[in-house]
Amino acid sequence: MQCKSCNTELPKHAKVCPKCGAQVGKKKSDNIMVVAIVGLVMLFIAGMLPFVQNADVEMISDAYSFMNIDVPAMWYLYMLALIVAIVLVAIKNEKLSIIPTCIAGVIYVVSFLAMNFRGYTGRKSFTLHTLTDLLSNGANGESYKIGLSVFFVVIGLILAIAGCFFDILKYFKKESTVDAKYLTNSINKNIWAKIYYYRWFYVMFLPVFIMILLFNYWPMMGCRYAFTKYIIRDPYYVGLKHFHQMFTNDTFFWLAFRNTLILSIVKLILNTGAAVIISLLLNELTNMAFKKTVQTIVYLPHFMSWVVVASIFRLILSVNGSGMVNQLLTSAHLIKEPIFFLGDVKYWRGTFFFINVWKDTGWSTILFLATLSGISPDLYEAAQIDGANRWKRLLYITLPALANTIITVFILNLAKVMNLFESVFVTMNDAVLDVSNVLQTYVYRKTFGGGNSDYGYTTAVGLFKSFVGMILVLGCNYASKKVRGRGIV
């Protein structure tokens, strides 16, 4: 028997090729076990949902979970076990991930059955309750029921363990037609062999990795405050109260969510369209000096901060004597009274889109010009010989060649639609809040704009925004695979 990778003659009953390290026999699937990941994510969510919940819908804040047991360190151990399990699934060691998954399940059961719950009656005072007392006798005359966390854990454990044995992606993934002997040895090696081979690169990367963990991933644990009434000295758990309030009672939240989608999507379409048009026009210029000058002028606003841009346009669009635009319109008798472009609900969105196109178009223009420069001149010459005019050459050669880049840029930018903040914050004011207030500015104002800040509620809004952003990123990744054959994450 020979190795499929390097054609070396293999010893009898060999499991690994002695020369290249390739596994012998049936090749293990390189797909990530999606079902197991879904189960682990459900377990992760369960760590923030209520163990026990007040049966009265109006008392939704009366809930008990990991975050108000006697030993809160159990929550960190539970989350750590799940993170280890997710990492093991990601590096294709699904069977090994069952161990930390089971450890997380044991920690959950111990916390649920063997720990006392702290019930807050005020900001500082609390009383201790056991699970039996809460479910049988209640607390303060209230009746309780099993919370969502229990159902999430049961389903999550089943999926996380059973999913390690089911590869559903193989039904949707096209098999490679490349012969195994042409694959590189590094592809055939397992993850631990690769890590050992490049061990000194990993050692060099270690300080950066620690910094990323401390300043990027560790703060993500703060999402637990979305389920608490945040008090600096002693936050206490309120379950799904903030999300219930957000989805049912907060009209300002839904207004900000709607404005976020409208402003982001329209801005994305206009910026992409303007960049394509300018790129096509620049591509037709034959005078290189003039072309480079125009391209530089278009690209320069990209380097300006939004604070400077907002200050410039406030001066240009001012309603007093310094407003150049209002002076020109008045002198041309197009308007009778000056227009407050950045302070009128009717004009703010149009002004915002214009400012964004002016500032951001130059960056995308470079990407499209790079694609246009890669189109073979032979195609244009052949089309011209066949009698195609300039418009037909644009329609049948330029745009099809540019389509892949347009879709890719659009997909990548679509993933960032929920992160709209700075451009809105520096151009908005109280007079146009109904059309300009987006989720990021809504969180900022609710957190820092008043004396009675509710950090738990604004954390819940931020968590919801991150969830929507995650859905968009996954959707964009799927669309990217369909368009260009590979994902963006």
N, C-alpha and C positions, 0 to 999 in steps of 0.2 A: 504494500500500500504506500502511495506517495502523498506528500503534503500538497494540498491544493494551492498553497500560496507560493512555495519555492521549489516544488517538485522533488524535495529531498525524500529518500527512501526512509520510511518510518519503522521503528522497532515494533514488534508485535504487542498489541494492547496499549500502544502509546496514546496518551491523552493530549499531549502537547508536542509540537514539533521541536526537536532539540536545536534546530538551526535558527528558525525565525520566531518561534514562540507561538505560532498559530494553533488554535484549538483544533483537535482532530475529531472528525465525526460530524454530527449534525450541528450546523452553525446556530448559535443562540440568536434569537431575535434582538435587533438593536432598537426596538421601539420601547418607549417609556410606557409603563403600565398605567393607562389613564384611569381605569377604575380604581386602582389603589390610591392614586393621587386625589381623586374625588373623595374617597373615604377619609383620607388624612385631612383634607381641607374641612370636611364636615366635623371631624373631631376637633380641629383647631377652632372652628366657630363655636362648637359646643362648650369650649372652655370659657366663653364669655356670656353664654346664655344662662338663664336661671335654672338651678336645680329644682327649687320649689317656688311656686308662684301663688300669690293671692288669687283666690277664685273669683273675686269681684273685679270686673274689668276696670272700674273706676279707681281701683287701688293697685294699678299695674306697677307702681314704683315700690310696692311692698314685695320684694323678691330676695332670694338667697342663692348664692353661687360660690364659686371658688374665691371670689374677692371679699367675702365676708365670713370666712371660716377662721377658726382659732390659729391655724398655721398657714398664712398666706403664701409661704414659700412653696407649698404644694403646687400652686398655679405655675410657678416658674419651672418646677421639675416636670410638670405635665407638658408644658409648651416645649421645653428642651427635648423631651423624648420624641415629640411629634416632628420637630425640626430635623432631628437625626434620622427619623424614618423617611421623611421627604427627601433628604439628601441621598440616602441609600437607594431609594427608588430612582432618583435622577441619574445616579451613576450605574444603574442597571444591576444593583444587588438587591432585587426585590425580596428574595427569600429571607435575606438577613434583616430586612426592614420589619419583618414580622415581630422580631424580638423587642425593639423599642416601642412598636405599636402596642404590644401586649403590656409592656411596662406602663405606658400611658393609661391603658385601661385599668390596670391595678391601682394606679395613683388616683384615678377618678373614683373608683369604687370606695377606696379608703376614705377619700375626702367626703364623699357623699354619705357614707354610712357611719364612719367613726369620728367625725369632727363635729364640734359644736358650731352653730351659726350665730353670728353677731347681728342682732336686730337693733337698728338705730331708732331711737325715739326723739332724738334731737341732734344737734350738731356734734355733741361730744359724748353724751351718755348712751349706753347700750345695755341690752339684756341678752343672755345666752339662751339659745333654743337648740334642742336636739331634733333630728329628723322625725322621730316618733311623735314628739310633742306637737310639731308643726302639722303633721298629716292627720293626727288623731284628735288632739285637743285644740290645735291652733294657738295663736298668740293674740292676746288682747281681744279675745272674742271673735277673731276672724277665722275663716275657713281657708284651707290651702289645698293645692293640687300639685301633681308632678309637673315640672316645667319642661320647656322645649329641649333643654340640654340633654335630658335622658334619652329622648327619641333620636336626637342627632348622634349621640354616642353609640347607641345600639346599631343604627343603620351604618354609621361611619366605621365601626369596628368590623362589621360584616364585609363591607366593601373594601376596606383597607387590607384585610387578610385574604379574602377570596380573590380580590383583584390582582394579587400577585401571581396568580396562576392563569389569568385570562388576558390575552393580548388582542384587544379588539381592533387595534390600529392596523393589524396585518390584513384585514379585509378591505381597508381603504387605501393601502399603500401599494404602489406599483413595484413589483419585484425588479431588482437590478439585473440587467442583461449582461453585465460585465463578468467575464470569467474570473474566478477567485484568484487565479495565479497572477493576474495583472493588478491585484489590489496590493497596496503597500503593506509592509509588515506592521506598521504602527496601527493600521486599521484593524488588523487581526488580533493585536495584543489586547489584553484586558486593561481596565482602568488603572489597577495597581501597578502593573508593569510599566505603563506609560508614566505614572507619577514617579516611580523609582528611576526610570531612565532620565527624566528631566528634573531630578530632585533638586539640583542646585538652582535651577530657575525658580522652583517653588520656594526655596529658602530666600532667594532674593525678593520674591513677591510678598513674603510673609509680613513685613512691616506695613505695606500698603493694605494687605488683607485685614490686618488687625484694625487699622484706621477705618476701613470701610465698615467693619462690624460695629465699631464703637459709635461712629457718627452717622451711619446710614441705616443699619439694621436694628441696633439696640433701641433707638428712639421709636421704632415701629411698635414696640411693646406698649407704648403710650396709648395705643388704640383702645386699651381696656378702660380708659377714662370716659369713653363714649357711653359706657354702661354705668357710670357713677354720677352722683351729685358731687362735683369737684369742690372740695374745701382744702386749702393748702395743707393744713396740718393733718387732716383725717378725712379723705374722700370716702364716701360710703355708697354702696351698691344700690342702684334703683332699677336694674333690669332693662327692659325695653321701653322705658318711659320716654326717653328722648326721641326714639325712632317713631313711637306711636304719636307723639306730639308733632313731629316733623311731617309725617305723612297725612295726618288728619286735621290738625288745627293751625298749621303755620302757612298762611297764604303768601307771606313774604318769601318763604323758602321756594315755593313752586314758581313764584314770579321770577326769582333769581335763577332758578333752574331753566326756565323757558328762555330768559334773556341770554343765558350762557350758550344754549344751543343755537339760538338765532344769530347772535353776534359772531360766534366762532365759525359756524358753517358758512354763513354768507361771506365772512372775511376770507375764509379758505378758498371759496370758489372765485371770488374777485381777485385775490392775490395770484392764484394759479393762472387764471385767465389772462390777467394783465402781464404776467411774466412770459407766458407763451407768445402773446401778441408782440411784445417788445423784442423778444428773442428772434421771432420770425422777421421783424423789420430790420433789426441789426444784422441779421444774416444776409440780407439782400444788399447791404452797403458794400461798395467796392473800394471806397476811399478808406484805407486802414487807419490813417491818423484820425479822421473824423469818427470812425467807428469806435476806436479806443477811447476817444474823448467822451462820446455819448455814454458808453458803457461805464466809464469811471464816474460820471455825473449821476447816473442812475443808481450806482452801487454805493456812493458815499453816505446817503442817509442811514444805511444799515449800521454804520459805526457810531451813530449818535444815540445817546441814552434817551429813554422815553421822557424823562423830566425836561431835557432840553427841547425835544420835539414839541411837547405840550406847551412849553413857554413860547416857542416861536409861533405856533399856530394861534395861541391866545392873543398875541399881538397882531398877527395878520387879520384875524377874524373879529377883533374887538369892535364894540358898538360905538366907541368914542372916536375922537379925531385920529387916533393912531391906527385904526383898523383900515388897512389898505383895500380889502375886498369890499367892505361896505361903502367906502368912498367911491370906488369905481362903479359899483352898481347904482349908487345914488346919482353920480355924475351922468351916467348913461340913461337915467330916468327909467331904469328897470324896476326899482323899488322906491317907495316914498319914505319909509322909515327904516333905520338900520335893523338888521336881523342879528339876533343873539344866537349864533350857530351852535355854540357849546352850552347854551342855557335854555334852549327851547326844545321841547319834546319832539316837535315835528322835524327838526333839522339835526338833532344830535346824532342819530344813527348814520345818516348819510355822511355827515362830517367825519365821524369816527372811521367809517369804511374808507373814505378818501385819504385820511391821514395814514392809515395802515397800508394802503396800496402804495402811497408815496414812500414810506419808510422800508417796507419789506420786499418790494418787488425785485430789487436789485439782486438779492441773494439767489432767488430761484432762477433769475435770468442767466446767471453763470452756469447753473446746472444744465439748462436747456441749450445754451450755446455750445457747451462741451459736446452734447449729443449731436447737435447739428453739424459741428465740425467733423464728426466721424462718419458722416454719410459720404459714400463714394461719389466723386464728381462724374464718374462714368455713367451712373444712373441718370443724371441730369442730361448729359450729352446724348445718351441713347434716346431719352424721351424727347429731347428737342429735335433730333433727327427724324423721329416718328411723327413730328408735327404737334407735340404737346406745347401749349402756351404756358406762360408763367403760372397762371391760376391752376391749371391741371397738374403741373409739376409739383406745386404746393399741395394739392389735394391728394395725389396718388403716390408721391414719393416722400415729401417732407413730413407731413402729418402722421402717416403710418410709422415712419422711423422714430418719430417723437412720442408716439402714443405710449410706449412702454415706460418712458421716463416720466411722462405726465401722470400716469396712474400710480407709479411708485412714489413720486413726491406727494401726490394727493393722499395716498394711504398713510405715509409716514406722518404727515401733518394732521391727519384726521385723529390720530392717536393722542394728540395734544389739545383737543378742543376743550377739555374740562379745566385746563390750566390757565385760563384767561384771567389776568389780574393787572399787571403793571400798566398796559396800554389803556385799560378802562379806568383804573384808579386815578391816573394823572389828568384825565380829561373829563371826568364826571363831576357833578356837584349835586346839591340837594334838590335843585329844580328839575332834574332829569332822572331821578332815582327809578321811576317806573319803567324806563326803557334802558337804563345803563347798569343797574345793580345786578351783578353776576354772583355766582356762588362764592368765589374767592373774596370779593369785596363784602359780600354779605357776612361771611365768617369774620373778616377783619373788623367790620363795624360792630358786630354783635359781641366780639371779644374785647375790643379796645375802645369802642366808641361811647360806651356808657359806664356809669359807676357800678352797675349791678351786672358784672360779667358772669356768664354761665359757660365755663370752660368745658364742662361735660357735654352740653348741648352742641356747642360749636365743633367739638371733636367728633360727635356723631355725624354732623353735616359733612365734615372733612372725610370721614370714613366712607360715607355714602358716595361722595365725589370720587374717591379713590376706587371704589367698586365699579362705578360706571366707567371710569378710565380704564380699569383692567379689562372690562368687557370689550371696550373699543380696541384696546391693544390686541387682544386675542382675535377679534374679528379682522383687524387689519393684518395680523400675521397670517390668518387663513387666506385672506384675499391676496396677500403678497405671494403666497405659495402658488395660488392659481395663476397669477399674472406673470411672475418671473421665475417660478420654479423653486424658490427658496424663501424661507421666512425672514422676518426682521428681528425676531427674538429667538 
